């Protein structure tokens, strides 16, 4: 990287050296880590502070500015800060190059703090050294994940987490086995009842799931989520009855996103595209970062023959998923395939 003296003059002269120096250090660290050199001139090493100060005075005179003693003192302070920042950059680079953390030698290291994310593991030349152990006290800007064991493997909480995780992964039979074991021990735990009802619904066991939702509604009679889930299940067989109850419930809970979505699904099942899109749009406006609402709108428009509107919703869903869903909140491959067919 070439650093003309005139450029240094203007950074110092306008008191921007502090922020600039840090930005330059950050941008140069990867290059330093790879063993690349930094050029401050035509193959020359970085000039000394006195040389830079003299160059600044020369530039100032060329621009018709005569520096006073006070201005010289301020310039020297600015150059001190700049040099200090560059020293930090060199320290960072050495740490990156050697695969060790940059921290005081006498700093205590938290042995439970470590990198635990694949996208943060170094690659290329740096991968030889593996992830670096960090200390959040001496390195507060480091990205890290702290894992702590809060429950024993055979505890109720551990079983709940495992059952919910299995359900999220689509392993419904395994999930149900774990929820059944928990249900046998306590038939009044709302979390167990809800989990068991949902997984039974996923497995298509309508009557058992409905019975479980009814038991749950007795335990938590004022829980809106329970009512929405139960009516959503009812809508798979009796959409008209479910819709009437959902609309009545919405009168009391107009800001509930899941309720608006479920009403939209009922309208779609009854063939009312206009109302289905209206309620899905309401849900999307309440959760603008959720691509699933737009994806559902695209499916409804597509199913009822409005290809142009479907394309618009599919594209918008992809955009929101990219920005807010990490590319994982909707089935992107399916969307691309469908777009290729209807565009």
N, C-alpha and C positions, 0 to 999 in steps of 0.2 A: 504494500500500500504506500503510495507516495504522499507525503505530507509537506506541501510547499510552505515556506516560511511566511509568505504573505497570508496564507490561510490561518496560520497560528496567530498572527497579529490581530486579525479581525475577531477571532474567537475570544482572545484575551481582552481586546479593546472594548468589546460590547458585553463583557462579563458573562459570557455563555460557556466559559471553559469548564465549569463544574459539571453541568449536564452533558456537555459534549464528550468530555473525557470518559465519563462512565459508559456512554453509548458506544464509544469507539472500543473500549476495553471489551465489552460484551460481544461486539461483532468480530473482534480479532481473536477471541479465545479459541474458537474452533480451528482457525488457521494455525495458531501457535501449537495447539494440541497435535496437529498432524505434522509438526516439524517444519512448517513454512516460516520463512523469515519475513520481517517487516522492514520495508525500505522507507527511510525518511528523506531521502534525496536520491540522486543518481548513484545507487549502490553504496551510499554512505551510511554510517551509523547515526543514531539520534543525536542531534547537536546538544551541547551543554546549555544550561540555563543562561549563562552569560552570553553565549553566542546567539541564542534565541532573542535575548533582550536587546542586544546590539542590532540584530536584524529588524526587530520591531521598531527601534528608533529610526533606522534608515527608511523603513516603509512609511513611518509617520511623517518624516521630513518630506518624502516624495509626495505625500498627500497634503502638504502644507500644515502639518500639525507639529508643534514643538512640545515635547513632553516635559512636564514639571517634575520636581523631585517627588512630590506626592503621587503623581501618576506613575513614576518609575517604581515607587514602593508598592503600589497596587498591582502593577504588572508582575513584579517579582512574586507577590503572594499568589497571583493567579497561576504563574508558572510552577510554583511549589505544589499547588493543588493538582495541576495537570501531571506533574512528574510522579506525585504520590499515587494518583489513579493508575498510571501506567505500570507502577510497581506492583499494584494489586493484580493487574492483568497478567504480568509475568508470573506471579505466584499461582494464579489460577491455571495458567498454561502448563506450568511444571506439574501441578497436581493432575491435570488431565493427561499429560504425556506419560506420567509415571503410574497412573492408575491408583492414586491414593487420594484421600480426602484432604482438602486444604483447611487445616484447622491448627490451633496452637498445639505444640507437642505435649503440653501438660494438661490438655483438655480431657475430661472424663467422657467416655463413650457409652451411650445407652445401648446395651447389647440386644435390646428388644426392638430397636429401630432399624429398619432395613427397607430396601426397595422391593416392592412386590407388584410390579406392573410391567408387562412385556414391552410396552412402548417406551419405557424409561430405561431399559437395559441397553448399554452401549453396543454399537455394531461396528463393523469394519475393524480397523487397527485397534480401536479401544476395547473391542470385545475380548481380547486376550486376557484382560485384567478383571473382567466381570463387573458386576454391580459394586458400587462403593458403599461401605457402611458410613452412615452420617449421624451427626449429633445435632438434634434440633435446637440445642442451646447455643452452640457456637456457629451453627449454620442454619439460621432461621429461614433462609430463602430456599432451602433444599426441598425438593418434592419427595415425600415419603409416605408410606402406609404403615401404621402401627397396628399390629394384630395382637389382641389380648383374649385369653380364654375366660369367658364370663360364666360358662355353665359346664358341668360335667357331661361326658358323652352319653350317659344313660339317663340324664335328667329330662323332665317334661319339656323344658324350653328347647333343649337340643332336638328332641323328637319333633316338636312343632316346626322348627327351622328346616329340618331334613324333609318333613312331609311337604311343606310349602315349596321347597326347592325342587323336589321331585315333580310336583305338579307343574311348576314353571318350565321344567324340561320336557314335559309331555309324558312323563312316566306315571300315568294315572293309576295303574294297578298297584305299583309300589307305594305311591302316595296314599292310596286308600287303605292299604295294609297298616301303615303307620297311624293314620287318623282313626282307624278301627281300634287299634291298641289303646290309643289315648281316650277314645270314646268309652271303651269298656271300663276305664278307671274313673271317668268323670263325665256324666251325661249332661252337665249344666254349664260347662265351660264354653262361652260364646265363641272363642277362637276355634275350638275343636269342632263345634257344630257348624260354623261357617265354612271352614275348610272342607269338612266332610260333605256338606251340601254341594259345594262348588265342584269337587272332584266327581261326585256322583252325577252331577249335571253334565260334566265333560264326558263321562262314560256313557251318557245316554240313558241312564236309569231314572226315568222321569218320576215315577211314583215314589221311589225312595228319596230322591232329592227333594221333592215337594214336601214329603213328610218331615225331612230334616229342617227345611226352611220354616215350617210351621212350628216345630219345637223351638227353633231359634227365636222366632218372633214372640214366643211366650217368655223367653229369658230376657230379651232386650226389645220390648214392645215399641219403643220409640225410635229404633234404629232405622233410618231411611234406606241405608244400603241393603239391609235385609229385605225390605219390602220391594225395592227395585229389582233385586236378584230374583226374588220369588215370582214377581209379575213377569219378569223377562222369561223365566222358565215357562210360566203359564202361557205366554204369547206364542210359544212354539206349537201349541195345540189349539189354543183358543185366543187368537189375536184380538178379536173384537172385545171380548170380556176383559182381557188384560189392558187394552187401550183405554177403556172407560175408567178403570181403576187408576191407571197411571195419570190420566188427565186430572182426575180428582186429587190425586196426591200432589200434582204439580201446582195446584192452586195454593198449597201451603208451602211449597219449596221451589219457588221459581228459579232460584240460582243454582240448583243442583244439576251438575253436568251429566251425571249418569242417568238421571231421570229424563232429560231432554234427548239423550242418545237412544234410550230404550223406547221412548215414544216414537222417534223417527223410525226405528226398526219395525215397530208395529204397523206404522203407516205404509212402509215399504212392503211388508208382508200382505197388506190388504190392497196393494196396487195403487196407492195414492202417492205418486212421485212428488208432486208439488209440496204436500205437507211433510213428506219424508225429508226432502231437501231443506225445507224451512227449519225443521227442528234440528237437523244435523248442522245447519249453518249456525243456529243458536249455540249449539254445543261447541262448535269451532271458534266462535267469538269469545266464549268463556274460557277456552283453553287454546289460545292461538299458537302455542308451542307444541301442540299435540297433532302430529301428522295423521294419526288414525282417523280423526274426524273427516279430514279432507279425502282420505283414501276411501272411507265409507260412502262419501258423497259421490266420488268418481264411480264406484261400483253401482250405485243406484242409478245414476245418469246413464251409465253404460248398459245396464240391464234393460232399461226402458227405451233404448234406441237413440238417445241424444249423444252422439259420438263427439261432437264438437265440445260440448260442455264437459263430457267425461275426460277428454284430453286435457282441458284446462285444469280440472281438479287433480288428475293424475300428476301433472307437471308441478302443480303447487304443492301437492303432498310430498313429492320427491325433494323439493326445495326445503320445505320445513323439516323433513326428516334429516337432511344433510346438515342443516344449521343447528337444530335442537335435539335431534334423536340419535346423533352419531351414526346415521346410516343403518340403524337396526330396528327402528320402531315400526316399519312396514316392510312387506316382502318386495324388495326393490326389483329382483329378477322377474317376478311375476308382472310387475308394473311395466317394465321395459318391454317384455314380450307382448303385452297387450297393446302398448302404444305403437309398437311396430306393425300391429295388425290393423289398427283403426285410424292411424294418421293418414 
